Amino acid sequence: MIKQWPGLLFDNTSDYFSLGVAASHRVLPPDILAMEGEQLNDVVLKTLIHDWHPHLRAIVRGSDPTATFALSIRTTDPVRPWQPSRITILGDAAHTMTPGRGAGANTALRDAQLLCDKLVAVRDGDTELVEAIGTYEETMRRYSAVAVRESLQGMNDNGLDLKPLRRAMVSAGMRTAMRTVDRVPALKRRMARNLQRTLDSQAEKS
């Protein structure tokens, strides 16, 4: 990363504040990926958050431009089953996804747990190695496909960035819905369960 973005600062030994702003390419300059810190901060302030609360805008204005960078978010296409072998993959190598549902890391951890369980079974003589890896890969493809699809849905605004009136209506509806959920315990519990299911990538339907 340092080679790609000279001067990029990241010190994980002390407290820091990290801010990410996601937007459709349709509302961004075509050369956004070639821009540097000051230019990127300017785009964020003038194009993406120009009508946000002044306190939030101040965070961007006060950020270190040498630590600002743009990236293109990509996601994995569904993959067909492959012939299992003694070599396998997990995490982003198998199912890169958007941050739309915050399930990427949890899905990778689930991969690791599942693969570990299968390897323990091999150690204990309950199955053969390639068979165990094949079972892991088959299961992993099912639940990761759901996580990838739902994360993409979470990042898709259906063109709301180009439709200010509709965006305002959707935002107002969302605020009303969230306030209702906050005041009705049963709805709050149901929403928490649904979010947990997504974050843990528990759904295994195709």
Backbone torsions as a table, in degrees:
resi	resn	phi	psi	omega
1	MET	NA	-38.2	179.9
2	ILE	-61.4	-38.3	180.0
3	LYS	-67.0	-38.3	-178.5
4	GLN	-76.8	-36.5	-179.9
5	TRP	-124.4	81.7	-178.6
6	PRO	-54.6	135.0	178.5
7	GLY	88.1	-1.3	179.7
8	LEU	-59.7	128.4	-177.0
9	LEU	-107.3	129.5	173.7
10	PHE	-153.9	113.8	-179.2
11	ASP	-123.2	103.0	-177.0
12	ASN	-90.2	15.7	177.1
13	THR	-96.2	-3.7	178.9
14	SER	-137.4	168.9	-179.8
15	ASP	-66.3	144.1	177.1
16	TYR	-151.7	163.0	177.9
17	PHE	-116.6	124.9	-178.9
18	SER	-113.2	132.0	-178.2
19	LEU	-127.1	129.2	175.7
20	GLY	-124.6	136.7	179.1
21	VAL	-122.3	120.4	-179.4
22	ALA	-102.7	141.0	179.8
23	ALA	-154.2	155.1	176.2
24	SER	-72.3	147.2	177.7
25	HIS	-61.7	-18.5	-177.5
26	ARG	-68.3	-21.5	-179.1
27	VAL	-110.0	7.5	-178.4
28	LEU	-110.3	154.9	175.3
29	PRO	-60.2	145.2	-178.2
30	PRO	-61.7	-23.9	-179.0
31	ASP	-101.8	27.1	-174.3
32	ILE	-58.6	-35.6	-177.4
33	LEU	-72.2	-17.2	179.2
34	ALA	-93.4	-6.4	-177.1
35	MET	-76.6	155.8	177.7
36	GLU	-106.1	-179.1	-170.0
37	GLY	-48.0	-57.3	-177.7
38	GLU	-59.6	-42.6	179.4
39	GLN	-64.6	-41.7	-179.3
40	LEU	-65.1	-44.5	177.6
41	ASN	-60.7	-36.9	179.3
42	ASP	-65.6	-41.7	178.1
43	VAL	-62.8	-43.6	179.9
44	VAL	-61.4	-46.3	-176.9
45	LEU	-68.0	-41.3	-173.1
46	LYS	-90.8	-24.7	-174.3
47	THR	-109.9	-40.5	-170.3
48	LEU	-99.5	-35.6	-175.2
49	ILE	-127.6	28.8	-176.3
50	HIS	-62.8	-24.3	-178.5
51	ASP	-108.7	16.1	177.9
52	TRP	-80.4	171.0	179.2
53	HIS	-61.3	139.8	-179.3
54	PRO	-53.9	-33.7	-179.8
55	HIS	-65.1	-38.1	178.4
56	LEU	-71.1	-39.0	178.1
57	ARG	-65.0	-32.5	179.8
58	ALA	-65.3	-29.5	177.7
59	ILE	-63.1	-43.6	179.6
60	VAL	-67.9	-43.8	-179.9
61	ARG	-61.1	-33.3	-177.5
62	GLY	-90.6	1.6	-177.9
63	SER	-77.5	157.1	-179.5
64	ASP	-78.4	113.2	-177.5
65	PRO	-63.1	-24.6	179.9
66	THR	-73.0	-12.5	178.1
67	ALA	-105.1	9.3	-179.8
68	THR	-98.5	132.9	178.5
69	PHE	-148.8	157.4	178.2
70	ALA	-107.5	145.3	175.1
71	LEU	-141.5	153.1	178.8
72	SER	-96.8	119.7	-178.2
73	ILE	-82.1	127.4	-179.9
74	ARG	-124.8	164.1	-178.9
75	THR	-140.3	157.6	-177.4
76	THR	-77.3	138.1	169.2
77	ASP	-79.6	152.1	176.0
78	PRO	-55.9	137.6	-178.0
79	VAL	-113.2	146.1	176.6
80	ARG	-78.8	153.8	177.1
81	PRO	-58.4	146.1	177.8
82	TRP	-121.8	165.8	-179.3
83	GLN	-72.6	120.3	-179.3
84	PRO	-68.1	152.1	178.5
85	SER	-144.8	-165.4	178.9
86	ARG	-77.8	-6.0	179.4
87	ILE	-113.0	135.5	179.2
88	THR	-140.2	178.6	-177.6
89	ILE	-134.6	162.3	176.2
90	LEU	-155.3	170.0	178.4
91	GLY	64.3	-144.7	-176.8
92	ASP	-60.7	-25.5	178.1
93	ALA	-64.2	-25.6	-178.6
94	ALA	-103.3	-31.0	-172.7
95	HIS	-153.9	71.1	173.7
96	THR	-61.0	134.9	-179.6
97	MET	-141.1	164.1	178.0
98	THR	-74.8	166.2	175.6
99	PRO	-83.6	16.2	-173.2
100	GLY	-59.2	-28.9	178.3
101	ARG	-121.8	2.6	178.6
102	GLY	62.7	33.1	-174.7
103	ALA	-108.3	-1.0	-174.3
104	GLY	-61.0	-51.7	-178.0
105	ALA	-66.5	-40.8	179.7
106	ASN	-64.8	-36.3	178.5
107	THR	-66.9	-39.6	177.1
108	ALA	-64.0	-39.9	177.6
109	LEU	-65.1	-36.5	176.8
110	ARG	-65.6	-40.1	174.5
111	ASP	-54.1	-50.0	-176.0
112	ALA	-61.4	-42.1	179.9
113	GLN	-65.2	-45.2	-179.2
114	LEU	-63.4	-45.3	179.6
115	LEU	-63.4	-40.4	178.1
116	CYS	-60.7	-44.1	179.0
117	ASP	-60.1	-41.2	-179.7
118	LYS	-67.4	-38.9	179.8
119	LEU	-69.6	-34.3	175.5
120	VAL	-63.7	-38.9	177.7
121	ALA	-63.0	-36.8	176.3
122	VAL	-65.3	-45.2	179.0
123	ARG	-58.3	-38.5	-177.3
124	ASP	-81.8	-0.4	177.7
125	GLY	81.2	15.8	-178.0
126	ASP	-84.4	-16.9	-178.7
127	THR	-160.4	168.0	177.2
128	GLU	-88.9	156.9	-174.1
129	LEU	-60.4	-53.9	-176.3
130	VAL	-63.8	-36.4	177.1
131	GLU	-64.1	-42.5	179.5
132	ALA	-63.8	-42.8	179.1
133	ILE	-65.3	-39.6	177.9
134	GLY	-61.9	-41.1	177.6
135	THR	-64.8	-43.1	176.3
136	TYR	-58.1	-48.4	-175.9
137	GLU	-64.8	-39.1	179.3
138	GLU	-63.1	-45.9	179.1
139	THR	-66.8	-43.9	-179.1
140	MET	-60.5	-40.0	-179.5
141	ARG	-63.1	-35.6	-178.1
142	ARG	-67.6	-55.3	-174.9
143	TYR	-73.8	-29.9	179.4
144	SER	-71.5	-31.4	177.6
145	ALA	-62.3	-38.4	177.6
146	VAL	-66.4	-44.8	-179.6
147	ALA	-62.3	-41.8	178.8
148	VAL	-63.2	-46.2	-178.4
149	ARG	-63.4	-43.7	-178.7
150	GLU	-70.4	-33.2	177.6
151	SER	-67.2	-36.8	178.2
152	LEU	-67.1	-39.7	176.7
153	GLN	-61.9	-35.0	179.6
154	GLY	-68.7	-22.3	179.7
155	MET	-96.8	-8.6	-174.7
156	ASN	-90.5	116.3	-179.6
157	ASP	-94.9	3.6	179.6
158	ASN	53.3	36.5	175.2
159	GLY	80.8	13.7	-177.8
160	LEU	-64.0	-24.0	-179.7
161	ASP	-67.0	-18.5	179.2
162	LEU	-102.1	1.7	-176.6
163	LYS	-129.1	81.5	-174.5
164	PRO	-55.5	-42.0	-177.6
165	LEU	-65.6	-47.3	179.2
166	ARG	-63.9	-38.5	179.1
167	ARG	-61.7	-41.8	179.5
168	ALA	-64.2	-40.0	179.3
169	MET	-66.0	-42.4	179.0
170	VAL	-64.4	-41.7	179.5
171	SER	-62.8	-42.8	178.9
172	ALA	-64.2	-41.4	178.0
173	GLY	-63.9	-39.6	179.3
174	MET	-65.0	-42.6	179.0
175	ARG	-62.0	-42.5	179.0
176	THR	-62.9	-43.8	-179.5
177	ALA	-63.5	-42.4	-178.4
178	MET	-67.7	-36.6	177.3
179	ARG	-65.6	-38.0	178.2
180	THR	-64.6	-46.3	179.1
181	VAL	-59.6	-40.0	-178.1
182	ASP	-64.1	-26.6	-175.7
183	ARG	-98.1	-7.6	-179.3
184	VAL	-117.4	104.1	-175.1
185	PRO	-53.2	-40.3	-178.4
186	ALA	-63.2	-41.5	178.2
187	LEU	-67.5	-37.4	179.7
188	LYS	-63.9	-42.8	179.3
189	ARG	-65.6	-40.0	179.5
190	ARG	-64.6	-43.0	178.8
191	MET	-63.3	-40.7	179.1
192	ALA	-62.7	-40.7	178.8
193	ARG	-64.2	-42.3	-180.0
194	ASN	-64.6	-41.8	178.5
195	LEU	-65.5	-39.9	179.7
196	GLN	-64.4	-38.5	178.5
197	ARG	-60.5	-42.3	-179.9
198	THR	-69.1	-46.8	-177.2
199	LEU	-62.7	-34.4	179.9
200	ASP	-88.1	-3.1	-179.0
201	SER	52.7	46.9	-176.5
202	GLN	-80.4	-22.5	-177.8
203	ALA	-69.7	131.1	-178.3
204	GLU	-118.8	12.8	178.2
205	LYS	-71.9	156.6	-177.2
206	SER	-79.3	NA	NA
